[in-house]
C-alpha cells in the first residue's frame, strides 16, 4: 500500500489542502497561520469560520515567548499537545495544577470544579504569560473573573473549552474583554485546539515543525 510516510511532507500537503478548501480565508497572515493550524489539528474546515483571533493576539503572544516565560494550562491534555521540543528551544515551561492533591481537596470542600481552583492557584504566574484553556469552561470563567477584578494580567488568553454547558458562554464573555485572545465560537473546541494555537505561535519565528511533542 502506497502512502506518504515523511511527517514534514504530510504536514506541508495538509496545509496546502486546507488553503485550497477556503479561498476566502487568507492563511498567509499571522492570524491565518494560527487558524490554519487549528483546522489542521481538528481536521474540521468549519473551525476557520468559528475561530476568532484578536487583532493584538499574535503580537502579544510572540512577546510572551522566550526564556523564563511559561504557558499556564487548565489540564494536562493541553500541556501534552504543546511542542515540548520547541518549549525547550525557547527556554520555556508549562504550568498546570489540575492534579495537585490540594487543588482536589479545596475543590471538594468548596464544591467547585478542580479547574477553577487550579486556575486560582496559578494566578501568581499569569501576569505577562500565556493562559491556554482547552477543556473546562469553568476554568475560563475563573480566569475572566480574575481579569475583570484586576487580579491577573495575562499577555494572551487562548480559550477553547469544549462542551454544551458553559463553553459557548465562557468564550462569548472572553470576546467582550479588552485583552488579546484566541477562541473558537460555539460548543466546539478542546485541548488539541488550544495546543494548536499555542504551537502556531511557538513556530511563528520561521522555524518548521510542530508535531506534537516533536
Secondary structure as GFF3:
##gff-version 3
##sequence-region A 1 214
A	DSSP	alpha_helix	7	21	.	.	.	ID=ss1
A	DSSP	alpha_helix	30	42	.	.	.	ID=ss2
A	DSSP	alpha_helix	47	50	.	.	.	ID=ss3
A	DSSP	beta_strand	51	53	.	.	.	ID=ss4
A	DSSP	alpha_helix	57	63	.	.	.	ID=ss5
A	DSSP	beta_strand	70	73	.	.	.	ID=ss6
A	DSSP	alpha_helix	76	81	.	.	.	ID=ss7
A	DSSP	alpha_helix	84	90	.	.	.	ID=ss8
A	DSSP	beta_strand	93	95	.	.	.	ID=ss9
A	DSSP	alpha_helix	101	110	.	.	.	ID=ss10
A	DSSP	alpha_helix	114	121	.	.	.	ID=ss11
A	DSSP	three_ten_helix	123	125	.	.	.	ID=ss12
A	DSSP	beta_strand	130	133	.	.	.	ID=ss13
A	DSSP	alpha_helix	137	148	.	.	.	ID=ss14
A	DSSP	beta_strand	156	159	.	.	.	ID=ss15
A	DSSP	alpha_helix	167	176	.	.	.	ID=ss16
A	DSSP	beta_strand	181	184	.	.	.	ID=ss17
A	DSSP	alpha_helix	191	202	.	.	.	ID=ss18
###
